[in-house]
Amino acid sequence: MKLRSRHLLGIEGLGRSEILTVLDQARTFREVLDRAIPIVPALRGRTVVNLFFEASTRTATSFSLAASRLSCGCVNFSKATSSVSKGETLLDTARNIEAMGVDGIIIRHQSPGAPHFLSRHVKAFVVNAGDGAHEHPTQALLDAYTLREKLGSLDGKRVLIVGDIAHSRVARSNLLCFTKLGAKVAVCGPPTMIPPEVEEYGCEVFYRLDRIMYEVDVVNMLRVQQERITASSFPTVREYRALYGLTAERLKKLAPEVVVTHPGPVNWGVEMDFDVAGFSRALVLPQVTNGVAVRMAVLFLLAGGDAVLAES
């Protein structure tokens, strides 16, 4: 099965069956990554570009590795050394890059909707690698993959998303993805960081972490978006940690079967204490590893890769 769209712009546009298609394909590629030579020629001859207008370590590197594991060329765009600094527009940048012969554009941009705009003006397929505080679909897919591998299924599971809901593209994508996979999602955070429209997605809203934290199967901690929030909406770091942080004390009270996720980078001592790093059911690093497999699946499905070569 293929995806209905030739782009991946958000989880909102995907059905449950399409999400499962990506996750099932990712399982195949996850096995490839465990081989002595973790490369398949599935996208040999194709080229993609990482068009990142915001800083990134995990996502940009993960897409670059995913492309190389598929034998696909990958060019990494640097905003600092590009003509953007001379006033070149996003569309001109993308069209010039496309004219050089790329098949796909992976874009991260500070403006919500930038990938959607680009998809209407280029022939290459477009992957949203994060657009402002709107969506981050591949993060949601890799989180879903990681939880599915650990829990077997998300159907009926209770997932709690904690933190800066208002400014987090991960929160929005995860809420949509987990719900479509059958999970019961709740969110928790300071009132100033939870947008009123979040209840429209059918999730419960809590403002006290200790009220709900010990009743769920998954605790999905979010990074505090300090670069996007205003001082008036954010308590002190000390207060935030005390009210909404996964502290060592709270960690001890979690049921042994509860799993913890975080999209990274972690603000240690703010949203999570460093004790979580040694917690056996913390999936932070497995998320990073699985991200390569999931992004391989996304590139493979959008680029129309050779299924036979994907297995070789």
N, C-alpha and C positions, 0 to 999 in steps of 0.2 A: 504493500500500500504506500502511496505517496501522499504528501501534504497537499491540501486543496490549493493553497497559495504558493506562488514561486518565491515568496519572501517569508521571513520570520520577523514580524514586527511587534508581536506581543502575545501573551497567553490569552488575552481577551478574544482574539480571533481564532483560537484553536478549539476543536471539540475534544471530548474525552478520548475518542478513538485515535485522533492524531497525536495527542500527548503520549498515548501508549505505544504508538508506532515509533516515535522517537526513542522512548525508553527501551523498547525491545531491541531496536537497532543498536542502541548504546551498549546493551549487554553483550552483543557480539563483538563490538570494538573494545569493550573492557577486557575481554579474553585476549584480544590481540596485544593489548598493552602489557600483558603478563608474559609474553613470549621473549625469547632471547633476542630476537630481532623484531621489535614492535612496529613493523611497517607493512602496509599493504598497498598495492598499486591501484587502488580503486578510483582515484581522481588524478591519475597520471596525465600530465598535459594541461591541467587546469591551473588557474592562478586566482588568488584572492588578495585583497588588500585590507589591512587593519587601519581603518580611518578613525583614529582616536583623538578627540579634541579635549579630553579630560585625562588626568593621570590614571594609570591602571598598572597593576602588577599581575594579579591572578588572571583576570579575563583576557588581557592582551596576550600574555604568554601562553595561556591555555589554548586560545584560538590558533596562535602561531604553531604550537606543537601539534594540535589536532590536524592542521593542514599538512604539516611535514609527515606525520604518521600515515596520511592518506596518499603520500607522494604528490601532494599539491603544492605548487609554489605559493609563497606568502610574502608580501611586501609590507613592511611596517612603516606607516606614515608618521612623521614627526611634525606636529604643529609649529614647534619653535623654529624649525629650519625650513618651513614651507612658505609658499607665497601668500598664505593666510595673513602672515605678518605684514604683507604689503597691501592688504585690503581685498584679496581674492575672496569671492563668495563661496559658500558651501557647495552650491550647484556647479560653479565653474571648476572648483577643485575636483569634485566627483566626476564631472564629464571629461576633464583632462586625463584623469587617471584611467577612466573607462576606455578612452581613446587609445591608451597604450596596450589594451588587450586583456583586461581582467574579466574574469567570469563572475566574481562576487565581491560585494563591498560589505565589510563588517564595520559598523559605525557606532561609536560612542560620542554623544554630544550633550552639552549642557541644556539644550533647548528641548522640552517635550515635543514630540511629533516630528523631530528632524528626520528619523529614518523613514517615516511615512511619507514625508515630503519628497525625500530622495527617491523612494520607490516609484513615484509617479513620473519621474523624469529621466531615469536611466534604464538601460536594457539589462544590466547585470542584476543578479539576485541580491537582495539587501537583508542583512541580519542586524537586528537591534541588539547592541551590546550595552545598552543603558542610555535612556534619554531623559535627562533631568531627573525629576522625582516621579516620572511616569511609570515606566516598566523596565524590567531586566529579565526577559524571558528565559535565556539560557541558564541563569542562576536558579530560577524556579524549577526548571527541568532537571538540573543536576541535583538540587535539593530533593526533589521528588524521587529521582532515581536512587539516591543514597538511602532515603527512608524506606523505599520499597524493597531494596536489597536487605535492609536490616530487619524490617517488620513484616515483610511478605506482601502487604497490601496496605493501602491507606483507607480503605473502606471502613467506615465506622470509627476510625482512630480520632482522638481528640488532640488537636494541635494548637498550641498557644504561641502566638507571635508577640514578642515583648520589645517595647522600646519606642523609637521615633517613627511612628506609623506615618505621620503627615509628610515627612520629607524622604521617605524610603521607597525607592522604586522596587526594591526586593520585596518589601511588605505587600505591595499591590500585586505583583506577579505571583508571589507565593500563595496569597489568599485565593486568587483566582484558580491557580493550578491545583492546590490541595483540595479545594471545594469540588472541582470538576472530577477529581479522583475519589470522591466519596468521603473525605474527612470532614469532621466537625471543627471548624476553626473559630478561635477566640483571639481577641487582641487585648493587650494591656499596656498602659503607659500613662504618662502625665496627661491630664486633660488638655493641656496646650499642644500636645503632640499627637492627638487623635482627631482626625477630621470628622465632622458630623456625618458626612456621607458614607462613612465606612460601614454603617449598619445596613446600607442598601445591598451589600454583598452577602447578607444573611449570616453575619458572624456576631457573636456576643462581644460586648465591650466591658472591660473591667479596668478599674483605676487603682486597685490594690493588688499587688502581685501575690501576696501571701493568701489572698482569698481564693485564687484559682490554680496556682502553680502546682499544687500537689494532687490535682484531680485529672491531669492530662497524661498523654502518652509521649508527646514530643514538646520540648521547649525550644522554640526557634528565637534565639536572641538576635537583635539587630544592632548594627553599629550606629552610634550617635552621630548624626550628620552635622558635625560642628561647623562645617563650611557652608551649610545651607540654612541653619537656624539663627534666629535672633536671640539676643541675650534675654529679652523679656519672656520668651517662651521656654527657657531652659533653667531649671534649678541649678544650684551649685553642683559641682561634680560629686562632692561628698554626699549631698542630699540625694542626688540621682542614684548613686550606688546603694545607699541605704534603703531607698524605696523600691527601686526597679532593677538593681544589679543581681546577677547570679553570684552571690557571695559564697564563701566557704561554708558558712553556717547553713544557708539554704541548700547547698549541694548535698550536705549530709542528710537532709530531710527528704530528698527525692527518693521515690521508690526505685529499687535496683533495675527495673526494666525500662525506666524512662530514658529517652535519648535526648541529647542536646546538640543543636546545630547553630552555626553562625556563618554568615557569608564572608566575613573578613573584609578588611583587616580589623583585628580585635583591638579595642581600646582597653587594654588590661588595667584592672583597677577601677574601671568605670562600669561598662555593661557586664563584665565578667571578671572574677578574681582569677589569678593565675593557677589556682588549685584545679580549675576546670580542665586545664591542659593535660593533667594526669588522670582525669576521670575516664574510666574504661568505656563508657558509652557516649563520650563526646566524639562527634563525627566530623570535626572541623577539618582535619587533614584528609580523611577519606572523601570529603566533599571536593577538595581540590583535585585529588586524583581522578575521581569520577567525572569531574568537569571536562577533562580532556576527552574522555569517551563520549560524553553527551554532545560535545561540540563537534566531534568527528561525525556523529550521527546526523546532526543538523546540516553540516556542510555536504555530507554524502547525499542526503535526501533532497536538498535544494539544488545541488549541482547535477543530479541525475547520474550518480556514479554507477559503475558496473558491479552488480551484485556478486558475480562470479569472482571478480578480482578482490572484492571486499572480504571474501572468505579465504583467499589464497595466502 
